[in-house]
């Protein structure tokens, strides 16, 4: 059975975005070492899940990076990885998706995830997509969290967790920028 992994940047006090979806607070802590870890993790996956907002932000960006032959090599390598992955988009308002290897989810969230987990392949990863993550949490469908904790406190924001989740840390990585990556397994991973 394939694992469903949520990879999320959060502030020290647990916010994944500012109150209006702002993400500028984590850009200054991102570096090449973290980019390599992210690329390595993406290499272990072949399916990505997105909500509408994250999909609409990432699709044009990564499509353009791949099309730009003069871009940074590290960005080109990551773009190649992300563009090759199957992408499943959960949206009630989009009628079509155009990013390479993308499709709209056709079934309920629970049925779609169970079918994806049962299919052959590598891990399934969710980047961003807060509302999707909240729904996955409620349905106990997440097997692992990879939480990138940034040394930033936000006075207000959108929390990663809105419900009680039982998680167990099993690995950490500390980066020179002060970001700590904590890997957690969930109860769903054992059952």
Backbone as a chain_set.jsonl record, in Angstrom:
{"seq": "XXXXXXXXXXXXXXXXXXXXXXXXXXXXXXXXXXXXXXXXXXXXXXXXXXXXXXXXXXXXXXXXXXXXXXXXXXXXXXXXXXXXXXXXXXXXXXXXXXXXXXXXXXXXXXXXXXXXXXXXXXXXXXXXXXXXXXXXXXXXXXXXXXXXXXXXXXXXXXXXXXXXXXXXXXXXXXXXXXXXXXXXXXXXXXX", "coords": {"N": [[0.85, -1.18, 0.0], [0.56, 2.189, -0.864], [2.023, 5.168, 0.592], [0.558, 8.133, 1.941], [1.743, 11.297, 2.089], [2.077, 14.344, 3.771], [3.678, 17.295, 3.122], [4.737, 20.148, 4.576], [5.352, 23.605, 5.082], [5.675, 25.375, 8.077], [5.092, 27.96, 10.519], [6.831, 28.658, 13.602], [4.855, 28.658, 15.512], [2.912, 27.027, 14.401], [1.444, 27.834, 12.096], [0.507, 27.519, 8.693], [0.242, 29.381, 6.788], [-0.124, 32.94, 6.399], [-2.842, 35.062, 7.653], [-4.242, 35.772, 5.339], [-3.418, 33.955, 3.491], [-0.712, 34.39, 3.045], [2.65, 33.624, 2.177], [5.163, 34.592, 2.297], [6.809, 34.667, 4.535], [8.372, 32.382, 4.784], [10.211, 32.237, 2.715], [12.728, 33.492, 3.03], [14.148, 31.738, 4.58], [14.721, 29.567, 3.089], [16.969, 27.402, 1.447], [19.685, 26.064, -0.621], [20.43, 23.552, 0.408], [18.061, 22.658, 1.629], [16.466, 22.589, -0.631], [17.619, 20.462, -2.006], [16.967, 18.311, -0.324], [14.188, 18.383, -0.562], [13.931, 17.786, -3.295], [14.989, 15.205, -3.298], [13.062, 13.894, -1.736], [10.854, 14.229, -3.406], [11.661, 12.625, -5.474], [11.091, 10.129, -4.479], [8.423, 9.882, -4.812], [5.503, 9.586, -6.924], [3.117, 10.656, -7.395], [1.2, 13.556, -6.93], [-0.89, 15.54, -4.858], [-3.236, 18.171, -5.046], [-4.982, 21.086, -3.932], [-7.223, 23.52, -5.34], [-6.167, 26.222, -5.164], [-3.382, 25.969, -4.594], [-2.638, 24.386, -6.771], [-3.219, 26.158, -8.92], [-1.299, 28.086, -8.436], [1.154, 26.729, -8.61], [1.212, 25.305, -11.063], [1.532, 27.066, -13.45], [4.01, 28.163, -12.818], [5.944, 25.981, -12.545], [5.669, 24.797, -15.02], [6.605, 26.831, -16.679], [9.265, 27.073, -15.796], [10.374, 24.676, -16.686], [10.187, 25.095, -19.404], [11.989, 27.126, -19.84], [15.029, 27.285, -21.059], [17.254, 28.584, -20.118], [17.232, 28.733, -17.402], [18.03, 28.237, -13.852], [20.002, 25.383, -13.103], [19.347, 23.666, -10.916], [16.672, 24.319, -10.489], [15.642, 23.476, -12.935], [16.049, 20.694, -12.815], [14.387, 20.002, -10.66], [11.964, 20.87, -11.704], [11.683, 19.078, -13.814], [11.312, 16.688, -12.37], [8.9, 17.259, -10.905], [7.111, 17.83, -12.946], [6.904, 15.386, -14.233], [5.517, 13.799, -12.443], [2.344, 12.293, -11.612], [-0.503, 14.288, -11.196], [-3.122, 15.021, -9.084], [-5.966, 16.874, -8.818], [-8.023, 18.452, -6.523], [-10.943, 20.009, -6.7], [-13.825, 22.047, -6.671], [-14.498, 23.968, -8.399], [-12.871, 24.227, -10.676], [-12.932, 23.371, -14.105], [-11.258, 22.158, -15.849], [-7.849, 21.019, -16.178], [-4.497, 21.838, -17.021], [-1.782, 21.409, -16.634], [1.023, 19.399, -17.222], [0.483, 15.906, -17.017], [-1.694, 16.092, -15.264], [-4.875, 15.75, -13.604], [-8.343, 16.15, -12.845], [-9.822, 15.203, -9.76], [-12.17, 12.615, -9.701], [-13.795, 11.196, -8.024], [-15.185, 10.923, -4.666], [-13.291, 12.388, -1.985], [-12.339, 10.486, -0.087], [-12.726, 8.011, -1.48], [-11.14, 8.456, -3.746], [-8.561, 8.736, -2.619], [-8.24, 6.252, -1.349], [-8.254, 4.573, -3.615], [-5.97, 5.517, -4.962], [-3.981, 4.902, -3.061], [-4.127, 2.128, -3.093], [-3.259, 1.471, -5.605], [-0.479, 0.524, -7.734], [2.802, 1.874, -7.284], [4.852, 4.713, -6.301], [5.267, 6.838, -3.384], [2.617, 9.133, -2.375], [2.226, 12.566, -2.422], [1.374, 15.574, -0.725], [1.604, 18.965, -1.24], [1.421, 22.064, 0.328], [-1.871, 23.297, -0.056], [-3.909, 23.672, 1.996], [-6.751, 23.438, 2.737], [-7.373, 20.996, 1.592], [-5.621, 19.345, 3.039], [-6.727, 19.661, 5.617], [-9.169, 18.332, 5.208], [-8.253, 15.743, 4.582], [-7.086, 15.151, 7.043], [-9.36, 15.046, 8.731], [-10.541, 12.742, 7.752], [-8.7, 10.867, 8.417], [-6.624, 9.992, 6.659], [-3.964, 10.487, 6.152], [-0.676, 9.284, 6.165], [1.854, 10.09, 6.9], [3.551, 12.985, 8.1], [5.608, 15.594, 6.999], [7.003, 18.056, 8.401], [8.111, 21.218, 7.989], [9.539, 23.284, 10.047], [9.777, 26.632, 10.481], [11.916, 29.246, 11.747], [10.134, 31.386, 12.706], [7.664, 33.504, 14.028], [4.245, 33.979, 13.697], [1.728, 36.392, 14.112], [-0.911, 35.95, 13.517], [-2.746, 33.549, 11.582], [-3.204, 30.723, 9.315], [-3.839, 27.683, 10.678], [-2.031, 24.559, 10.619], [-3.168, 22.253, 11.702], [-6.507, 21.55, 12.51], [-7.977, 19.813, 13.87], [-7.773, 17.198, 16.358], [-4.908, 15.244, 16.09], [-3.158, 12.279, 16.224], [0.199, 11.882, 16.315], [3.536, 10.638, 15.781], [6.864, 11.465, 16.244], [9.659, 10.488, 14.216], [12.016, 11.093, 13.047], [14.397, 13.727, 12.548], [15.684, 16.662, 10.939], [18.031, 19.243, 10.913], [18.561, 22.408, 9.599], [20.963, 24.783, 8.289], [19.761, 27.261, 8.112], [18.101, 27.444, 10.233], [15.721, 26.167, 10.058], [13.778, 23.37, 10.967], [13.187, 20.121, 10.062], [10.709, 17.895, 10.69], [9.775, 14.595, 10.863], [6.828, 12.784, 10.995], [4.891, 9.971, 11.922], [1.565, 8.72, 11.541], [-1.482, 7.543, 13.144], [-2.915, 6.363, 11.104], [-0.951, 5.279, 9.534], [-0.256, 2.971, 10.861], [-2.501, 1.437, 10.689]], "CA": [[0.0, 0.0, 0.0], [1.33, 3.434, -0.966], [1.864, 6.125, 1.688], [0.161, 9.511, 1.672], [2.623, 12.161, 2.878], [1.866, 15.794, 3.712], [4.899, 18.067, 3.337], [4.199, 21.488, 4.795], [6.102, 24.621, 5.801], [4.878, 26.021, 9.119], [5.784, 28.853, 11.435], [7.126, 28.031, 14.884], [3.602, 28.487, 16.249], [2.005, 26.107, 13.731], [0.67, 28.368, 10.979], [1.031, 27.164, 7.375], [0.127, 30.591, 5.969], [-0.655, 34.091, 7.118], [-4.304, 35.086, 7.678], [-4.775, 35.93, 3.982], [-2.7, 33.017, 2.646], [0.653, 34.848, 2.785], [3.712, 32.63, 2.33], [6.44, 35.299, 2.21], [7.574, 34.486, 5.765], [9.315, 31.263, 4.766], [11.151, 32.315, 1.588], [14.074, 33.902, 3.457], [14.805, 30.632, 5.272], [14.901, 28.462, 2.149], [18.302, 27.409, 0.849], [19.979, 24.965, -1.54], [20.418, 22.299, 1.165], [16.657, 22.276, 1.77], [15.98, 22.266, -1.97], [18.095, 19.113, -2.318], [16.15, 17.361, 0.445], [12.867, 18.378, -1.19], [14.053, 17.056, -4.559], [15.165, 13.798, -2.96], [11.752, 13.395, -1.31], [10.001, 14.168, -4.591], [12.112, 11.468, -6.235], [10.472, 8.936, -3.89], [6.986, 9.975, -5.067], [5.121, 9.666, -8.335], [1.788, 11.263, -7.442], [1.028, 14.741, -6.092], [-2.266, 15.986, -4.676], [-3.342, 19.614, -4.894], [-6.23, 21.813, -3.946], [-7.268, 24.469, -6.456], [-5.309, 27.403, -5.004], [-1.985, 25.565, -4.754], [-2.472, 23.973, -8.165], [-3.198, 27.346, -9.791], [-0.047, 28.805, -8.207], [2.32, 25.935, -8.991], [1.175, 24.833, -12.459], [2.203, 27.94, -14.418], [5.405, 28.377, -12.432], [6.807, 24.85, -12.883], [5.622, 24.612, -16.474], [7.474, 27.856, -17.263], [10.658, 26.75, -15.469], [10.803, 23.613, -17.584], [10.26, 25.646, -20.762], [13.066, 28.109, -19.897], [16.316, 26.595, -21.197], [18.309, 29.378, -19.503], [17.002, 28.789, -15.96], [18.997, 27.592, -12.966], [20.007, 23.918, -13.275], [18.632, 23.026, -9.817], [15.244, 24.506, -10.763], [15.3, 22.638, -14.092], [15.984, 19.309, -12.352], [13.175, 19.865, -9.858], [10.828, 21.009, -12.628], [11.557, 17.806, -14.52], [10.709, 15.737, -11.424], [7.514, 17.591, -10.563], [6.282, 17.754, -14.14], [6.691, 13.979, -14.572], [4.592, 13.181, -11.489], [0.894, 12.397, -11.797], [-1.048, 15.312, -10.31], [-4.57, 14.911, -8.923], [-6.429, 18.163, -8.312], [-9.336, 18.412, -5.885], [-11.551, 21.327, -6.858], [-15.244, 22.078, -7.04], [-14.725, 25.079, -9.33], [-12.135, 24.063, -11.932], [-13.534, 22.457, -15.076], [-10.187, 21.488, -16.581], [-6.48, 21.301, -15.739], [-3.641, 21.72, -18.198], [-0.407, 21.089, -16.286], [1.434, 18.066, -17.667], [0.146, 14.764, -16.151], [-2.689, 16.485, -14.263], [-6.285, 15.409, -13.811], [-9.252, 16.481, -11.75], [-10.353, 14.049, -9.031], [-13.523, 12.299, -10.172], [-14.541, 10.53, -6.952], [-15.092, 11.587, -3.371], [-11.922, 12.43, -1.472], [-12.027, 9.2, 0.526], [-12.621, 6.975, -2.518], [-9.986, 8.78, -4.597], [-7.332, 8.435, -1.878], [-8.147, 4.798, -1.177], [-7.881, 3.997, -4.913], [-4.574, 5.868, -5.213], [-3.132, 4.133, -2.147], [-4.161, 0.715, -3.481], [-2.61, 1.311, -6.913], [0.977, 0.361, -7.717], [3.538, 3.111, -7.459], [5.626, 5.289, -5.203], [4.492, 7.63, -2.424], [1.707, 10.198, -2.791], [2.615, 13.717, -1.605], [0.58, 16.805, -0.768], [2.328, 20.198, -0.929], [0.47, 23.163, 0.531], [-3.252, 22.814, -0.162], [-4.398, 23.614, 3.374], [-8.11, 22.91, 2.881], [-7.288, 19.575, 1.268], [-4.982, 18.695, 4.185], [-7.717, 19.6, 6.699], [-10.133, 17.266, 4.875], [-7.536, 14.471, 4.741], [-6.958, 14.942, 8.489], [-10.678, 14.633, 9.264], [-10.818, 11.38, 7.296], [-7.605, 10.017, 8.901], [-6.039, 9.384, 5.471], [-2.545, 10.835, 6.043], [0.215, 8.31, 6.807], [3.062, 10.733, 7.402], [3.727, 14.431, 7.942], [6.961, 16.136, 6.976], [6.715, 19.435, 8.777], [9.276, 22.099, 7.917], [9.275, 24.332, 11.036], [10.627, 27.8, 10.239], [12.116, 30.047, 12.95], [9.33, 32.592, 12.524], [6.384, 33.512, 14.738], [3.22, 34.806, 13.066], [0.729, 36.78, 15.11], [-2.166, 35.341, 13.077], [-2.533, 32.748, 10.394], [-3.995, 29.517, 9.076], [-3.137, 26.583, 11.326], [-1.927, 23.29, 9.899], [-4.117, 21.304, 12.27], [-7.749, 22.084, 13.07], [-8.551, 18.733, 14.656], [-6.772, 16.419, 17.074], [-4.232, 14.235, 15.281], [-2.115, 11.572, 16.97], [1.376, 11.694, 15.474], [4.744, 10.259, 16.5], [8.067, 11.814, 15.485], [10.62, 9.397, 14.082], [13.266, 11.572, 12.453], [14.489, 15.181, 12.395], [16.839, 17.241, 10.245], [18.183, 20.66, 11.23], [19.258, 23.089, 8.509], [21.736, 25.967, 8.679], [18.888, 28.432, 8.131], [17.289, 27.399, 11.444], [14.536, 25.347, 9.806], [13.846, 21.991, 11.452], [12.26, 19.225, 9.378], [10.323, 16.813, 11.596], [9.004, 13.534, 10.219], [5.878, 12.178, 11.928], [3.971, 8.923, 11.473], [0.238, 8.88, 12.125], [-2.202, 6.29, 13.438], [-3.324, 5.789, 9.825], [0.182, 4.52, 9.015], [-0.217, 1.652, 11.497], [-3.718, 0.677, 10.48]], "C": [[0.894, 1.242, 0.0], [1.039, 4.345, 0.23], [1.412, 7.474, 1.152], [0.92, 10.401, 2.646], [2.24, 13.613, 2.667], [3.195, 16.458, 4.034], [4.496, 19.537, 3.408], [5.204, 22.366, 5.535], [5.177, 25.237, 6.835], [5.754, 26.982, 9.911], [6.017, 28.101, 12.741], [5.859, 27.798, 15.709], [2.516, 27.791, 15.426], [1.157, 26.631, 12.6], [1.321, 27.989, 9.647], [0.956, 28.343, 6.408], [-0.334, 31.727, 6.875], [-2.171, 34.108, 7.021], [-4.952, 35.212, 6.3], [-4.031, 35.038, 2.98], [-1.261, 33.396, 2.354], [1.667, 33.735, 3.075], [5.101, 33.264, 2.351], [7.347, 35.057, 3.409], [8.563, 33.323, 5.695], [10.356, 31.33, 3.646], [12.577, 32.64, 2.038], [14.833, 32.792, 4.175], [15.08, 29.441, 4.359], [16.29, 28.541, 1.541], [18.506, 26.161, -0.018], [19.961, 23.606, -0.845], [18.98, 21.78, 1.313], [16.062, 21.89, 0.423], [16.412, 20.854, -2.374], [17.286, 18.054, -1.586], [14.758, 17.254, -0.174], [12.901, 17.593, -2.498], [14.218, 15.556, -4.313], [13.831, 13.172, -2.542], [10.814, 13.269, -2.5], [10.386, 12.977, -5.47], [11.522, 10.158, -5.728], [8.958, 8.914, -4.095], [6.723, 9.935, -6.57], [3.736, 10.279, -8.513], [1.74, 12.429, -6.466], [-0.446, 15.09, -6.025], [-2.269, 17.483, -4.426], [-4.788, 20.029, -4.708], [-6.128, 22.847, -5.06], [-6.252, 25.602, -6.327], [-3.841, 27.042, -5.217], [-1.71, 25.129, -6.187], [-2.33, 25.199, -9.08], [-1.933, 28.189, -9.605], [1.145, 28.038, -8.769], [2.354, 25.571, -10.476], [1.878, 25.788, -13.429], [3.685, 28.135, -14.095], [6.293, 27.237, -12.91], [6.759, 24.501, -14.368], [6.568, 25.586, -17.164], [8.949, 27.567, -16.989], [11.177, 25.695, -16.432], [10.981, 24.139, -19.015], [11.428, 26.614, -20.941], [14.428, 27.412, -19.909], [17.46, 27.34, -20.517], [18.153, 29.494, -17.994], [18.093, 28.086, -15.171], [18.872, 26.078, -13.081], [19.201, 23.224, -12.182], [17.116, 23.156, -10.006], [14.794, 23.616, -11.915], [15.144, 21.179, -13.671], [14.708, 19.07, -11.554], [11.936, 19.955, -10.748], [10.602, 19.718, -13.398], [10.884, 16.76, -13.63], [9.221, 16.017, -11.21], [6.592, 17.486, -11.781], [5.999, 16.308, -14.559], [5.688, 13.293, -13.647], [3.141, 13.297, -11.969], [0.398, 13.423, -10.777], [-2.574, 15.179, -10.287], [-5.032, 16.17, -8.207], [-7.845, 18.011, -7.766], [-9.91, 19.824, -5.906], [-13.013, 21.174, -7.236], [-15.523, 23.158, -8.082], [-13.96, 24.961, -10.646], [-12.853, 23.059, -12.829], [-12.494, 21.658, -15.844], [-8.852, 21.878, -15.959], [-5.552, 21.039, -16.919], [-2.186, 21.395, -17.89], [-0.13, 19.644, -16.671], [1.113, 17.008, -16.601], [-0.832, 15.113, -15.033], [-4.071, 15.988, -14.646], [-7.08, 15.876, -12.606], [-9.714, 15.194, -11.086], [-11.803, 13.847, -9.454], [-14.409, 11.697, -9.081], [-14.482, 11.369, -5.687], [-13.651, 11.512, -2.889], [-11.518, 11.066, -0.909], [-11.835, 8.104, -0.516], [-11.41, 7.202, -3.414], [-8.682, 8.393, -3.903], [-7.166, 6.935, -1.698], [-7.742, 4.107, -2.481], [-6.413, 4.293, -5.234], [-3.63, 5.051, -4.336], [-3.048, 2.664, -2.562], [-3.443, 0.451, -4.805], [-1.101, 1.12, -6.735], [1.639, 1.721, -7.875], [4.294, 3.529, -6.215], [4.696, 6.072, -4.28], [3.632, 8.684, -3.11], [2.0, 11.377, -1.869], [1.653, 14.878, -1.822], [1.502, 17.952, -0.377], [1.285, 21.302, -0.751], [-0.939, 22.636, 0.613], [-3.898, 22.614, 1.205], [-5.78, 23.025, 3.547], [-8.148, 21.416, 2.568], [-6.683, 18.81, 2.445], [-5.96, 18.599, 5.353], [-8.724, 18.474, 6.455], [-9.487, 15.893, 5.02], [-7.368, 14.12, 6.22], [-8.261, 14.41, 9.079], [-10.987, 13.185, 8.917], [-9.726, 10.381, 7.7], [-6.923, 9.279, 7.745], [-4.541, 9.632, 5.308], [-1.718, 9.805, 6.816], [1.421, 8.97, 7.467], [3.0, 12.24, 7.151], [5.211, 14.727, 7.915], [6.791, 17.636, 7.171], [8.021, 20.213, 8.857], [8.998, 23.286, 8.836], [10.289, 25.457, 10.855], [10.75, 28.634, 11.509], [11.451, 31.415, 12.834], [8.073, 32.437, 13.366], [5.444, 34.451, 14.0], [2.181, 35.154, 14.111], [-0.646, 36.186, 14.793], [-1.849, 34.488, 11.857], [-3.476, 31.576, 10.299], [-3.251, 28.328, 9.669], [-3.084, 25.34, 10.443], [-2.981, 22.313, 10.403], [-5.318, 22.027, 12.858], [-8.458, 21.04, 13.935], [-7.421, 18.003, 15.364], [-6.231, 15.332, 16.152], [-3.18, 13.582, 16.177], [-0.96, 11.285, 16.017], [2.573, 11.373, 16.36], [5.968, 10.646, 15.676], [8.991, 10.613, 15.376], [11.948, 9.847, 13.488], [13.228, 13.093, 12.401], [15.747, 15.528, 11.598], [16.863, 18.726, 10.583], [19.037, 21.285, 10.134], [19.955, 24.344, 9.016], [20.883, 27.224, 8.781], [18.034, 28.496, 9.401], [16.012, 26.607, 11.273], [14.794, 23.936, 10.324], [12.773, 21.192, 10.716], [11.986, 18.057, 10.311], [9.414, 15.858, 10.839], [8.125, 12.882, 11.281], [5.103, 11.069, 11.232], [2.647, 9.148, 12.183], [-0.343, 7.504, 12.48], [-2.641, 5.602, 12.143], [-2.22, 4.919, 9.243], [0.251, 3.126, 9.627], [-1.442, 0.815, 11.196], [-4.075, 0.641, 9.086]], "O": [[1.856, 1.331, 0.763], [-0.048, 4.3, 0.807], [1.816, 7.905, 0.072], [0.769, 10.285, 3.862], [2.094, 14.068, 1.532], [3.774, 16.217, 5.093], [3.986, 20.103, 2.442], [5.832, 21.926, 6.498], [4.035, 25.582, 6.529], [6.976, 26.843, 9.969], [5.456, 27.026, 12.952], [5.793, 26.862, 16.506], [1.329, 27.945, 15.716], [0.229, 25.947, 12.169], [2.534, 28.119, 9.486], [1.545, 28.3, 5.328], [-0.861, 31.503, 7.964], [-2.744, 33.242, 6.36], [-6.096, 34.798, 6.118], [-4.011, 35.319, 1.782], [-0.636, 32.78, 1.49], [1.561, 33.011, 4.065], [6.105, 32.555, 2.415], [8.56, 35.233, 3.295], [9.509, 33.286, 6.48], [11.298, 30.538, 3.644], [13.535, 32.11, 1.475], [16.046, 32.898, 4.36], [15.611, 28.424, 4.805], [16.744, 29.62, 1.162], [17.617, 25.316, -0.131], [19.528, 22.616, -1.433], [18.729, 20.588, 1.139], [15.247, 20.971, 0.341], [15.648, 20.133, -3.015], [16.956, 17.015, -2.159], [14.213, 16.157, -0.295], [11.988, 16.815, -2.775], [13.653, 14.737, -5.037], [13.511, 12.054, -2.946], [10.058, 12.301, -2.593], [9.531, 12.391, -6.134], [11.461, 9.179, -6.471], [8.283, 8.013, -3.597], [7.609, 10.213, -7.377], [3.241, 10.407, -9.632], [2.18, 12.314, -5.323], [-1.17, 14.956, -7.011], [-1.427, 18.007, -3.697], [-5.702, 19.409, -5.252], [-5.064, 23.025, -5.653], [-5.547, 25.908, -7.289], [-3.133, 27.739, -5.944], [-0.67, 25.465, -6.754], [-1.425, 25.259, -9.912], [-1.537, 28.922, -10.511], [2.051, 28.64, -9.345], [3.428, 25.537, -11.077], [2.754, 25.346, -14.173], [4.513, 28.257, -14.998], [7.284, 27.474, -13.6], [7.726, 23.962, -14.906], [7.254, 25.22, -18.119], [9.793, 27.792, -17.857], [12.294, 25.807, -16.938], [11.849, 23.661, -19.745], [11.821, 26.898, -22.073], [14.916, 26.996, -18.858], [18.541, 26.773, -20.354], [18.867, 30.273, -17.363], [18.964, 27.427, -15.738], [17.763, 25.548, -13.149], [18.448, 22.293, -12.471], [16.367, 22.222, -9.719], [13.695, 23.064, -11.883], [14.217, 20.5, -14.113], [14.029, 18.062, -11.745], [10.976, 19.206, -10.565], [9.46, 19.309, -13.61], [9.996, 16.034, -14.077], [8.389, 15.116, -11.321], [5.43, 17.098, -11.655], [4.967, 16.034, -15.172], [5.072, 12.301, -14.038], [2.764, 14.261, -12.635], [0.834, 13.42, -9.626], [-3.229, 15.22, -11.328], [-4.547, 16.493, -7.122], [-8.742, 17.513, -8.446], [-9.42, 20.717, -5.215], [-13.387, 20.295, -8.013], [-16.639, 23.262, -8.591], [-14.375, 25.551, -11.643], [-13.325, 22.023, -12.36], [-12.799, 20.613, -16.419], [-8.73, 22.915, -15.306], [-5.79, 20.133, -17.717], [-1.419, 21.127, -18.815], [-0.971, 18.769, -16.462], [1.431, 17.191, -15.426], [-0.8, 14.495, -13.968], [-4.4, 15.827, -15.821], [-6.557, 15.982, -11.496], [-9.972, 14.201, -11.767], [-12.568, 14.807, -9.551], [-15.634, 11.691, -9.206], [-13.811, 12.4, -5.644], [-12.882, 10.662, -3.341], [-10.447, 10.557, -1.24], [-10.87, 7.344, -0.436], [-10.731, 6.249, -3.798], [-7.801, 7.793, -4.52], [-6.069, 6.405, -1.875], [-6.966, 3.152, -2.453], [-5.695, 3.42, -5.723], [-2.602, 4.565, -4.807], [-2.005, 2.031, -2.398], [-3.063, -0.686, -5.085], [-0.528, 1.506, -5.716], [1.095, 2.613, -8.526], [4.363, 2.803, -5.223], [3.475, 5.972, -4.392], [3.876, 9.072, -4.252], [2.021, 11.207, -0.65], [1.186, 15.131, -2.933], [2.113, 17.923, 0.691], [0.382, 21.455, -1.574], [-1.188, 21.632, 1.28], [-4.372, 21.525, 1.528], [-5.976, 22.183, 4.424], [-8.877, 20.662, 3.213], [-7.177, 17.743, 2.808], [-6.022, 17.564, 6.017], [-9.089, 17.75, 7.381], [-10.119, 14.97, 5.534], [-7.487, 12.959, 6.611], [-8.258, 13.44, 9.836], [-11.623, 12.478, 9.698], [-9.809, 9.198, 7.372], [-6.672, 8.078, 7.839], [-3.913, 9.052, 4.423], [-2.016, 9.492, 7.969], [1.944, 8.475, 8.466], [2.473, 12.702, 6.138], [5.98, 14.182, 8.706], [6.48, 18.376, 6.238], [8.904, 19.918, 9.663], [8.286, 24.208, 8.44], [11.491, 25.269, 11.045], [9.791, 28.726, 12.275], [12.111, 32.454, 12.86], [7.484, 31.357, 13.412], [5.804, 35.592, 13.71], [1.795, 34.303, 14.912], [-1.447, 35.949, 15.697], [-0.831, 34.674, 11.192], [-4.417, 31.441, 11.082], [-2.154, 27.995, 9.219], [-3.974, 25.101, 9.628], [-3.617, 21.62, 9.608], [-5.171, 22.993, 13.607], [-9.416, 21.352, 14.642], [-6.251, 18.166, 15.015], [-6.989, 14.599, 15.518], [-2.395, 14.281, 16.819], [-1.11, 10.547, 15.043], [2.631, 11.772, 17.523], [6.105, 10.209, 14.534], [9.103, 9.816, 16.308], [12.9, 9.068, 13.431], [12.163, 13.686, 12.23], [16.729, 14.786, 11.592], [15.828, 19.391, 10.543], [20.096, 20.765, 9.783], [19.579, 24.899, 10.049], [21.26, 28.165, 9.48], [17.326, 29.478, 9.626], [15.285, 26.392, 12.243], [15.878, 23.381, 10.145], [11.595, 21.546, 10.745], [12.897, 17.318, 10.683], [8.412, 16.265, 10.252], [8.611, 12.475, 12.336], [4.704, 11.218, 10.077], [2.605, 9.695, 13.285], [0.227, 6.461, 12.159], [-2.727, 4.375, 12.1], [-2.495, 3.942, 8.545], [0.754, 2.197, 8.996], [-1.433, -0.395, 11.422], [-5.084, 0.037, 8.723]]}, "num_chains": 1, "name": "protein.A"}
